[in-house]
């Protein structure tokens, strides 16, 4: 979305990682940047931009193999739910957790996000999944590609770094 609007900057992430702003404020920061370029930005615009995102290579085969082994798959993403839900439908994922965009009655972004998955605390959502499904940590395989996925790598989970983007997840 930032590429579409030309609003990519590091300031919001830096402030978030420094603890100056929380997840809600970080989402508002991003949305305000989009709205600064298009004050009338609506959900259809965002959906159109996000519809261009392609599946990672091997995602379909991986989920199919899990399904064939009678293993459930869950998406836990700190990204926008539009993408996570679309991928979830495409791959027949059992549950999807992600962040939303608040819209008004006419489909325009209000400037607020809907927090479903805290970027630095994906483990909280994973623990919720474990509890609601009556599982133990050792019955979970966590897959991630960035340092922000590391919290899901609980001590007793099976851990996979898929196409790692940074050293923290690769090690």
Secondary structure, DSSP 8 states (H G I E B T S, - for coil): -HHHHT---SHHHHHHHTTSS-HHHHHHHHHHHHHHH-TT-BHHHHHHHHTT----TTHHHHHHHHHHTT---EEEEEEEHHHHHHHHHHHT-SEEEEEEEEE-TTSBEEEEEE-SS-TT-HHHHHHHHHHHTT--GGG-EEEESSGGGGGG--TTSEEEE-S-SSHHHH-
